[in-house]
Amino acid sequence: MIGFLVAGLVIGALARLIKPGKQNLGLLATLGLGLVGSLIGGLIAQLLGTGSIWELNVLGFVLAVVAAVFLVGTAEAVAGRSHARQR
């Protein structure tokens, strides 16, 4: 469980580094997006036949980072829209 949280935080941090621009996301949002991205990446890797969703493998990690980058972009867009409405 702790390893899963650490992996989610690492994946979320990598996604934020890859995504250009400044994201207004906190540590918990980064962790959450990294965890969801790791689940999505692991599920896609499992569907491709690389092993279980809970196993650490290279393809699953790469797909998790890619999914987290998309999630960070989506979260940034949603947060930007809600911030613009408040003005």
N, CA, C and O of each residue as an XYZ file, in Angstrom:
348
protein
N       0.823     -1.187      0.000
C       0.000      0.000      0.000
C       0.876      1.264      0.000
O       0.604      2.207     -0.742
N       1.907      1.278      0.820
C       2.807      2.441      0.865
C       3.542      2.576     -0.464
O       3.737      3.685     -0.961
N       3.949      1.444     -1.038
C       4.613      1.476     -2.338
C       3.704      2.043     -3.418
O       4.158      2.771     -4.300
N       2.421      1.708     -3.346
C       1.444      2.213     -4.311
C       1.306      3.729     -4.171
O       1.216      4.430     -5.178
N       1.287      4.240     -2.953
C       1.196      5.684     -2.720
C       2.448      6.404     -3.213
O       2.359      7.464     -3.832
N       3.606      5.826     -2.939
C       4.866      6.430     -3.390
C       4.925      6.436     -4.917
O       5.322      7.431     -5.522
N       4.532      5.328     -5.534
C       4.522      5.264     -7.002
C       3.558      6.298     -7.574
O       3.868      6.940     -8.578
N       2.400      6.468     -6.952
C       1.444      7.475     -7.410
C       1.996      8.884     -7.311
O       1.780      9.708     -8.199
N       2.709      9.158     -6.230
C       3.311     10.473     -6.060
C       4.409     10.713     -7.094
O       4.517     11.806     -7.650
N       5.218      9.692     -7.347
C       6.285      9.810     -8.359
C       5.682     10.001     -9.745
O       6.148     10.843    -10.512
N       4.662      9.235    -10.069
C       4.019      9.340    -11.378
C       3.361     10.711    -11.536
O       3.465     11.329    -12.595
N       2.692     11.184    -10.498
C       2.083     12.512    -10.551
C       3.116     13.614    -10.710
O       2.905     14.561    -11.468
N       4.234     13.495     -9.999
C       5.303     14.495    -10.107
C       5.922     14.479    -11.500
O       6.197     15.535    -12.070
N       6.142     13.288    -12.048
C       6.679     13.194    -13.415
C       5.712     13.802    -14.420
O       6.130     14.488    -15.353
N       4.435     13.555    -14.233
C       3.434     14.112    -15.143
C       3.446     15.630    -15.101
O       3.322     16.287    -16.134
N       3.597     16.188    -13.898
C       3.647     17.643    -13.783
C       4.921     18.208    -14.395
O       4.908     19.317    -14.929
N       6.027     17.460    -14.325
C       7.273     17.915    -14.958
C       7.178     17.869    -16.480
O       7.711     18.740    -17.168
N       6.499     16.851    -16.997
C       6.371     16.692    -18.449
C       5.405     17.716    -19.032
O       5.645     18.261    -20.110
N       4.319     17.977    -18.321
C       3.301     18.919    -18.798
C       3.866     20.322    -18.742
O       4.271     20.779    -17.672
N       3.905     21.031    -19.889
C       4.472     22.383    -19.879
C       3.569     23.376    -19.144
O       2.356     23.187    -19.052
N       4.175     24.410    -18.637
C       3.426     25.456    -17.947
C       3.337     25.204    -16.456
O       3.769     24.167    -15.952
N       2.769     26.173    -15.766
C       2.626     26.080    -14.317
C       1.251     25.524    -14.003
O       0.240     26.023    -14.495
N       1.221     24.491    -13.183
C      -0.045     23.918    -12.747
C      -0.313     24.362    -11.319
O       0.581     24.349    -10.473
N      -1.529     24.748    -11.068
C      -1.917     25.161     -9.720
C      -2.519     23.968     -8.988
O      -3.695     23.981     -8.624
N      -1.710     22.948     -8.778
C      -2.155     21.733     -8.099
C      -1.304     21.533     -6.849
O      -0.091     21.747     -6.866
N      -1.949     21.126     -5.782
C      -1.239     20.858     -4.546
C      -0.683     19.444     -4.515
O      -0.807     18.687     -5.478
N      -0.077     19.109     -3.404
C       0.530     17.792     -3.225
C      -0.518     16.678     -3.265
O      -0.296     15.634     -3.877
N      -1.650     16.904     -2.615
C      -2.699     15.876     -2.608
C      -3.306     15.677     -3.993
O      -3.627     14.550     -4.371
N      -3.466     16.764     -4.755
C      -3.974     16.639     -6.122
C      -2.973     15.893     -6.997
O      -3.362     15.066     -7.822
N      -1.698     16.182     -6.822
C      -0.660     15.474     -7.569
C      -0.672     13.990     -7.229
O      -0.572     13.143     -8.116
N      -0.794     13.679     -5.948
C      -0.863     12.290     -5.514
C      -2.094     11.601     -6.088
O      -2.000     10.489     -6.607
N      -3.232     12.247     -5.998
C      -4.473     11.661     -6.505
C      -4.428     11.412     -7.995
O      -4.824     10.343     -8.460
N      -3.948     12.394     -8.753
C      -3.858     12.227    -10.207
C      -2.834     11.159    -10.571
O      -3.030     10.413    -11.531
N      -1.751     11.082     -9.817
C      -0.757     10.028    -10.051
C      -1.318      8.646     -9.763
O      -1.040      7.699    -10.498
N      -2.111      8.519     -8.694
C      -2.725      7.228     -8.366
C      -3.732      6.803     -9.435
O      -3.749      5.647     -9.858
N      -4.559      7.737     -9.861
C      -5.534      7.404    -10.908
C      -4.810      7.086    -12.212
O      -5.186      6.156    -12.925
N      -3.774      7.856    -12.522
C      -2.987      7.578    -13.724
C      -2.313      6.221    -13.668
O      -2.225      5.528    -14.681
N      -1.832      5.834    -12.482
C      -1.189      4.525    -12.359
C      -2.211      3.396    -12.510
O      -1.893      2.348    -13.070
N      -3.416      3.599    -12.022
C      -4.462      2.588    -12.224
C      -4.829      2.457    -13.697
O      -4.977      1.348    -14.209
N      -4.977      3.595    -14.379
C      -5.317      3.568    -15.804
C      -4.192      2.916    -16.602
O      -4.443      2.047    -17.438
N      -2.954      3.334    -16.345
C      -1.809      2.756    -17.057
C      -1.649      1.276    -16.786
O      -1.367      0.502    -17.701
N      -1.828      0.871    -15.532
C      -1.732     -0.547    -15.188
C      -2.823     -1.369    -15.840
O      -2.582     -2.497    -16.272
N      -4.028     -0.811    -15.914
C      -5.137     -1.516    -16.551
C      -4.900     -1.685    -18.043
O      -5.152     -2.755    -18.596
N      -4.420     -0.640    -18.694
C      -4.121     -0.732    -20.132
C      -2.998     -1.731    -20.372
O      -3.072     -2.528    -21.307
N      -1.963     -1.701    -19.544
C      -0.857     -2.652    -19.688
C      -1.343     -4.081    -19.472
O      -0.899     -4.998    -20.162
N      -2.255     -4.275    -18.516
C      -2.802     -5.614    -18.283
C      -3.611     -6.071    -19.491
O      -3.546     -7.237    -19.878
N      -4.371     -5.161    -20.084
C      -5.145     -5.516    -21.271
C      -4.239     -5.858    -22.456
O      -4.618     -6.639    -23.328
N      -3.043     -5.270    -22.481
C      -2.075     -5.587    -23.534
C      -1.311     -6.870    -23.243
O      -0.537     -7.337    -24.078
N      -1.528     -7.446    -22.054
C      -0.941     -8.740    -21.737
C       0.434     -8.700    -21.107
O       1.194     -9.660    -21.232
N       0.776     -7.604    -20.427
C       2.109     -7.530    -19.818
C       2.141     -8.039    -18.386
O       3.216     -8.106    -17.789
N       1.015     -8.395    -17.826
C       0.979     -8.893    -16.453
C      -0.180     -8.291    -15.692
O      -1.069     -7.677    -16.281
N      -0.171     -8.463    -14.401
C      -1.234     -7.975    -13.539
C      -1.158     -6.459    -13.388
O      -0.095     -5.861    -13.559
N      -2.273     -5.855    -13.071
C      -2.318     -4.403    -12.860
C      -1.457     -3.999    -11.665
O      -0.977     -2.866    -11.615
N      -1.255     -4.887    -10.716
C      -0.512     -4.573     -9.500
C       0.983     -4.837     -9.634
O       1.741     -4.537     -8.711
N       1.423     -5.388    -10.757
C       2.851     -5.620    -10.967
C       3.498     -4.366    -11.533
O       2.907     -3.650    -12.341
N       4.718     -4.119    -11.096
C       5.470     -2.986    -11.624
C       6.214     -3.443    -12.873
O       7.076     -4.319    -12.805
N       5.876     -2.843    -14.019
C       6.601     -3.130    -15.248
C       6.784     -1.830    -16.026
O       6.112     -0.835    -15.756
N       7.680     -1.849    -16.974
C       8.067     -0.632    -17.685
C       6.903     -0.076    -18.498
O       6.635      1.124    -18.449
N       6.214     -0.926    -19.239
C       5.107     -0.452    -20.064
C       4.001      0.148    -19.203
O       3.446      1.194    -19.540
N       3.684     -0.505    -18.104
C       2.667      0.018    -17.201
C       3.061      1.364    -16.619
O       2.220      2.253    -16.482
N       4.336      1.523    -16.275
C       4.824      2.787    -15.724
C       4.735      3.901    -16.757
O       4.282      5.003    -16.447
N       5.165      3.620    -17.981
C       5.117      4.626    -19.043
C       3.666      5.021    -19.332
O       3.351      6.205    -19.448
N       2.793      4.029    -19.447
C       1.381      4.326    -19.689
C       0.750      5.091    -18.528
O      -0.118      5.938    -18.738
N       1.183      4.794    -17.311
C       0.679      5.510    -16.143
C       1.086      6.980    -16.187
O       0.281      7.857    -15.873
N       2.323      7.251    -16.574
C       2.780      8.637    -16.674
C       2.013      9.371    -17.775
O       1.606     10.518    -17.590
N       1.816      8.719    -18.908
C       1.065      9.338    -20.005
C      -0.369      9.634    -19.565
O      -0.887     10.720    -19.826
N      -1.007      8.681    -18.904
C      -2.373      8.903    -18.408
C      -2.404     10.033    -17.398
O      -3.331     10.844    -17.409
N      -1.411     10.104    -16.526
C      -1.363     11.172    -15.520
C      -1.144     12.537    -16.168
O      -1.675     13.537    -15.684
N      -0.374     12.597    -17.252
C      -0.190     13.867    -17.964
C      -1.533     14.356    -18.496
O      -1.860     15.536    -18.372
N      -2.314     13.449    -19.088
C      -3.640     13.827    -19.570
C      -4.547     14.254    -18.415
O      -5.321     15.201    -18.553
N      -4.456     13.567    -17.288
C      -5.274     13.928    -16.132
C      -4.880     15.284    -15.560
O      -5.747     16.055    -15.148
N      -3.580     15.585    -15.528
C      -3.120     16.893    -15.055
C      -3.646     17.994    -15.976
O      -4.097     19.039    -15.508
N      -3.584     17.754    -17.279
C      -4.124     18.731    -18.231
C      -5.614     18.941    -18.057
O      -6.101     20.069    -18.126
N      -6.337     17.858    -17.833
C      -7.777     17.949    -17.620
C      -8.084     18.694    -16.324
O      -8.959     19.559    -16.299
N      -7.378     18.366    -15.261
C      -7.591     19.038    -13.979
C      -7.252     20.524    -14.086
O      -7.932     21.366    -13.499
N      -6.215     20.835    -14.826
C      -5.823     22.225    -15.014
C      -6.906     22.988    -15.773
O      -7.216     24.130    -15.435
N      -7.481     22.360    -16.797
C      -8.539     22.998    -17.583
C      -9.796     23.209    -16.743
O     -10.426     24.263    -16.820
N     -10.157     22.219    -15.952
C     -11.344     22.339    -15.102
C     -11.131     23.415    -14.040
O     -12.026     24.223    -13.790
N      -9.972     23.431    -13.422
C      -9.679     24.430    -12.399
C      -9.609     25.831    -13.019
O     -10.019     26.808    -12.391
N      -9.099     25.928    -14.230
C      -9.026     27.230    -14.908
C     -10.396     27.765    -15.230
O     -10.636     28.964    -15.094
N     -11.308     26.901    -15.656
C     -12.671     27.335    -15.966
C     -13.402     27.801    -14.720
O     -14.087     28.824    -14.744
N     -13.261     27.056    -13.629
C     -13.964     27.445    -12.406
C     -13.370     28.724    -11.826
O     -14.081     29.528    -11.223
N     -12.066     28.909    -12.010
C     -11.425     30.136    -11.520
C     -11.878     31.336    -12.361
O     -12.071     32.427    -11.824
N     -12.049     31.142    -13.667
C     -12.486     32.227    -14.548
C     -13.932     32.626    -14.244
O     -14.285     33.798    -14.380
N     -14.768     31.678    -13.836
C     -16.172     31.978    -13.519
C     -16.288     32.821    -12.252
O     -17.240     33.588    -12.106
N     -15.340     32.689    -11.346
C     -15.404     33.421    -10.083
C     -15.075     34.891    -10.257
O     -15.398     35.699     -9.386
N     -14.452     35.251    -11.343
C     -14.067     36.657    -11.565
C     -15.212     37.488    -12.001
O     -15.054     38.688    -12.228
